[in-house]
Amino acid sequence: MSQHTNTPVEEGVTFFGNKPSEVLDAFHASGLSAQGYCIACRIVRQSVQRIDNGGTSRSLFRGQKLYAGTFIRTAN
C-alpha cells in the first residue's frame, strides 16, 4: 500500500544572465509573477553542470559562470 502525503509539489524556472539585473528583467518580462512564482534564493554567479545517464557531469554554457536566479511556485 502506498502512503499519501500532503506535501505540496513545487516547480521552478531558472534564468541565467551576465548580470543580476538581466535575470530579474527576464523574470518580470516572462509574466511568471502573475502565475504565482517567487524567487527561491539569492541571485549568484555559478557554473552549470548537467548529469548524463551514466552519471558524468558536463559543463553547460562552455563552463562560463553566469548569474542564476531560480523562481518557484506550488504546482497545481
C-alpha positions as CSV (number, residue, x, y, z in Angstrom):
1,M,0.0,0.0,0.0
2,S,1.4,3.4,-0.9
3,Q,1.5,6.3,1.5
4,H,0.0,9.6,0.6
5,T,1.4,12.8,1.9
6,N,0.1,16.3,1.9
7,T,3.5,17.8,0.9
8,P,2.9,20.4,-1.8
9,V,4.8,19.8,-5.1
10,E,6.8,22.7,-6.3
11,E,8.1,23.5,-9.7
12,G,10.7,26.0,-10.8
13,V,12.2,28.1,-13.6
14,T,15.8,29.3,-13.6
15,F,17.0,32.3,-15.6
16,F,20.7,32.8,-16.4
17,G,22.3,36.1,-17.3
18,N,25.6,38.1,-17.3
19,K,24.3,40.4,-14.6
20,P,21.7,40.0,-11.8
21,S,19.6,42.7,-13.4
22,E,19.2,40.6,-16.6
23,V,17.9,37.7,-14.5
24,L,15.3,39.9,-12.8
25,D,14.3,41.7,-16.0
26,A,13.7,38.3,-17.7
27,F,11.6,37.1,-14.8
28,H,9.4,40.2,-14.8
29,A,9.1,40.1,-18.6
30,S,8.1,36.4,-18.5
31,G,4.9,37.1,-16.6
32,L,5.7,34.3,-14.1
33,S,4.9,36.5,-11.1
34,A,1.3,36.6,-12.2
35,Q,1.4,32.8,-12.3
36,G,2.5,32.6,-8.6
37,Y,6.3,32.3,-9.0
38,C,8.6,33.9,-6.5
39,I,12.3,33.9,-6.1
40,A,13.7,30.9,-4.2
41,C,17.1,32.3,-3.2
42,R,19.8,34.9,-3.9
43,I,20.9,35.5,-7.5
44,V,24.6,34.4,-7.5
45,R,27.3,33.6,-10.1
46,Q,27.6,29.9,-10.8
47,S,28.6,27.3,-13.3
48,V,26.0,24.9,-14.6
49,Q,26.5,21.2,-14.8
50,R,24.3,18.6,-16.4
51,I,24.5,15.0,-15.3
52,D,24.1,12.5,-18.1
53,N,22.6,9.0,-17.9
54,G,25.9,7.5,-17.0
55,G,26.4,9.9,-14.1
56,T,29.0,12.0,-15.7
57,S,28.7,15.8,-15.3
58,R,29.2,18.1,-18.3
59,S,29.5,21.8,-18.2
60,L,26.8,23.9,-19.9
61,F,27.4,27.3,-21.4
62,R,31.1,26.3,-22.1
63,G,31.8,26.4,-18.4
64,Q,31.1,30.1,-18.3
65,K,29.9,31.4,-14.9
66,L,26.6,33.2,-15.1
67,Y,24.2,34.8,-12.7
68,A,21.3,32.5,-12.0
69,G,18.0,33.1,-10.3
70,T,15.5,30.3,-9.6
71,F,11.8,31.1,-9.2
72,I,9.4,28.6,-7.7
73,R,5.7,28.0,-7.1
74,T,3.5,25.3,-5.7
75,A,2.3,23.2,-8.6
76,N,-1.5,22.6,-9.1
